[in-house]
Amino acid sequence: MRIHLATDHAGLEFKDALTAHLVELGYEVVDHGAYEYDAQDDYPGFCISAAQGVAAEPDSLGIVFGGSGNGEQIAANKVNGIRAALCWSIATAQLAREHNNANICSIGARQHSQEDAFAIIDAFLKTPFTNDERHVRRINQIHTFENQ
C-alpha cells in the first residue's frame, strides 16, 4: 500500500523516523514535504499535495502532521474526496477508519511520544472500514454535499 506523507517544519524529524518505520512494515512512502527545516514554511501546500495524492489513488492512505495536526487536517479536508481525521489515540484512529472510512490520519507530532504516535498511525493503517450500511449512508451524504 502507498502512504502519502506531509508535514511542515514541526514534524520534519518525525517524518524521517516515520518513513523508516513505514518502509520497515512494507509500505511504499511518498513524501510530499517539507524537505528541509524552515521555521517559516507553510503546511497547507504540503498537506494539500499529500491529499491530492490520496485522492488520485483510492487504494492509498495519507498521514499529515505538524505541531498539533489541526491545521494539517483542515488543509487536507479541502481536497474533494478526502476524509482526514485528527487522531489522538488508538481508539480515535480505529474509529476514523471503521466508521468514517477516513483516508488520511492527521496527528500532532508535538503532542505524542514517537512510540505513541507510531501506535496511533499503525492502528489507523491496519484498521479496515466496516462497510456497515449506516456508515456508508453517512459518508455518501457528505460526498453529495461536497460535490454540489
FISETI-951875 format. One line per field, with one value per residue (C-alpha): residue in three letters; x, y, z; chain; residue number from 1. Coordinates in nm, 2 decimals. Example, Ala and Ser with C-alpha at 12.3 -4.5 7.8 and 13.67 -1.06 7.14 Angstrom:
<lumros>
type (ALA,SER);
xx (1.23,1.37);
yy (-0.45,-0.11);
zz (0.78,0.71);
mol (A,A);
seq (1,2);
</lumros>
This chain:
<lumros>
type (MET,ARG,ILE,HIS,LEU,ALA,THR,ASP,HIS,ALA,GLY,LEU,GLU,PHE,LYS,ASP,ALA,LEU,THR,ALA,HIS,LEU,VAL,GLU,LEU,GLY,TYR,GLU,VAL,VAL,ASP,HIS,GLY,ALA,TYR,GLU,TYR,ASP,ALA,GLN,ASP,ASP,TYR,PRO,GLY,PHE,CYS,ILE,SER,ALA,ALA,GLN,GLY,VAL,ALA,ALA,GLU,PRO,ASP,SER,LEU,GLY,ILE,VAL,PHE,GLY,GLY,SER,GLY,ASN,GLY,GLU,GLN,ILE,ALA,ALA,ASN,LYS,VAL,ASN,GLY,ILE,ARG,ALA,ALA,LEU,CYS,TRP,SER,ILE,ALA,THR,ALA,GLN,LEU,ALA,ARG,GLU,HIS,ASN,ASN,ALA,ASN,ILE,CYS,SER,ILE,GLY,ALA,ARG,GLN,HIS,SER,GLN,GLU,ASP,ALA,PHE,ALA,ILE,ILE,ASP,ALA,PHE,LEU,LYS,THR,PRO,PHE,THR,ASN,ASP,GLU,ARG,HIS,VAL,ARG,ARG,ILE,ASN,GLN,ILE,HIS,THR,PHE,GLU,ASN,GLN);
xx (0.00,0.12,0.12,0.14,0.31,0.32,0.44,0.58,0.89,0.73,0.72,1.04,1.24,0.93,0.87,1.21,1.16,0.80,0.92,1.17,0.91,0.65,0.91,1.01,0.64,0.63,0.45,0.56,0.60,0.55,0.70,0.52,0.74,0.87,1.22,1.43,1.38,1.23,1.06,0.85,0.72,0.35,0.18,-0.12,0.07,0.24,-0.08,-0.29,-0.03,-0.05,-0.43,-0.43,-0.21,-0.45,-0.75,-0.58,-0.50,-0.81,-0.63,-0.37,-0.38,-0.22,-0.06,-0.03,0.12,0.26,0.27,-0.09,-0.23,-0.53,-0.43,-0.30,-0.63,-0.82,-0.60,-0.62,-1.00,-1.02,-0.94,-1.25,-1.29,-1.06,-1.18,-0.89,-0.94,-0.74,-0.63,-0.50,-0.54,-0.56,-0.93,-0.99,-0.77,-0.96,-1.30,-1.19,-1.13,-1.41,-1.69,-1.58,-1.35,-1.10,-0.83,-0.59,-0.47,-0.37,-0.16,0.02,0.39,0.45,0.16,0.28,0.59,0.72,0.62,0.26,0.23,0.35,0.10,-0.18,-0.07,-0.03,-0.38,-0.51,-0.33,-0.43,-0.80,-1.04,-1.37,-1.67,-1.89,-2.19,-2.49,-2.53,-2.16,-2.18,-2.50,-2.34,-2.03,-2.25,-2.43,-2.10,-1.99,-2.32,-2.28,-1.91,-2.00,-2.28);
yy (0.00,0.35,0.61,0.98,1.18,1.56,1.79,2.13,2.22,2.10,1.74,1.72,1.49,1.29,1.23,1.08,0.83,0.76,0.69,0.44,0.28,0.25,0.12,-0.15,-0.25,-0.29,0.03,0.24,0.60,0.91,1.22,1.55,1.77,1.96,1.86,2.09,2.29,2.63,2.77,3.00,2.73,2.68,2.34,2.39,2.33,2.01,1.87,1.95,1.78,1.47,1.48,1.51,1.21,1.01,1.13,1.03,0.68,0.55,0.24,0.47,0.64,0.95,1.08,1.46,1.61,1.93,2.06,1.99,1.82,2.06,2.29,1.99,1.81,2.12,2.17,1.81,1.81,2.09,1.83,1.66,1.30,1.33,1.24,1.34,1.27,1.41,1.10,1.15,0.79,0.44,0.44,0.76,0.62,0.29,0.47,0.71,0.41,0.18,0.44,0.72,0.54,0.82,0.81,1.05,1.04,1.38,1.37,1.63,1.54,1.76,1.61,1.25,1.05,0.88,0.54,0.65,0.83,0.52,0.31,0.55,0.56,0.18,0.14,0.37,0.19,-0.16,-0.09,-0.16,0.02,-0.18,-0.11,-0.10,0.05,0.34,0.44,0.41,0.62,0.90,0.91,0.93,1.23,1.41,1.32,1.45,1.78,1.80,1.77,2.02);
zz (0.00,-0.08,0.20,0.13,0.40,0.46,0.73,0.79,1.00,1.32,1.21,0.99,1.22,1.30,0.93,0.88,1.16,1.04,0.69,0.81,1.03,0.75,0.50,0.75,0.77,0.39,0.29,-0.01,0.11,-0.10,0.07,-0.01,0.21,0.39,0.28,0.49,0.81,0.76,1.07,0.83,0.60,0.55,0.59,0.36,0.04,0.17,0.31,0.01,-0.21,0.00,0.00,-0.38,-0.40,-0.19,-0.39,-0.71,-0.57,-0.39,-0.25,-0.08,0.26,0.39,0.71,0.77,1.07,1.23,1.58,1.66,1.35,1.35,1.06,0.86,0.89,0.78,0.48,0.37,0.40,0.14,-0.13,-0.28,-0.17,0.14,0.48,0.71,1.08,1.37,1.56,1.91,2.04,1.91,1.96,1.76,1.48,1.47,1.47,1.20,0.97,1.09,1.09,0.86,0.61,0.68,0.42,0.60,0.96,1.10,1.41,1.62,1.61,1.92,2.11,2.15,2.21,1.89,2.03,2.10,1.76,1.57,1.76,1.66,1.30,1.29,1.42,1.15,0.87,0.99,1.06,0.78,0.71,0.83,0.53,0.76,0.58,0.83,0.78,0.40,0.41,0.61,0.40,0.09,0.24,0.30,-0.06,-0.20,-0.02,-0.12,-0.49,-0.51);
mol (A,A,A,A,A,A,A,A,A,A,A,A,A,A,A,A,A,A,A,A,A,A,A,A,A,A,A,A,A,A,A,A,A,A,A,A,A,A,A,A,A,A,A,A,A,A,A,A,A,A,A,A,A,A,A,A,A,A,A,A,A,A,A,A,A,A,A,A,A,A,A,A,A,A,A,A,A,A,A,A,A,A,A,A,A,A,A,A,A,A,A,A,A,A,A,A,A,A,A,A,A,A,A,A,A,A,A,A,A,A,A,A,A,A,A,A,A,A,A,A,A,A,A,A,A,A,A,A,A,A,A,A,A,A,A,A,A,A,A,A,A,A,A,A,A,A,A,A);
seq (1,2,3,4,5,6,7,8,9,10,11,12,13,14,15,16,17,18,19,20,21,22,23,24,25,26,27,28,29,30,31,32,33,34,35,36,37,38,39,40,41,42,43,44,45,46,47,48,49,50,51,52,53,54,55,56,57,58,59,60,61,62,63,64,65,66,67,68,69,70,71,72,73,74,75,76,77,78,79,80,81,82,83,84,85,86,87,88,89,90,91,92,93,94,95,96,97,98,99,100,101,102,103,104,105,106,107,108,109,110,111,112,113,114,115,116,117,118,119,120,121,122,123,124,125,126,127,128,129,130,131,132,133,134,135,136,137,138,139,140,141,142,143,144,145,146,147,148);
</lumros>
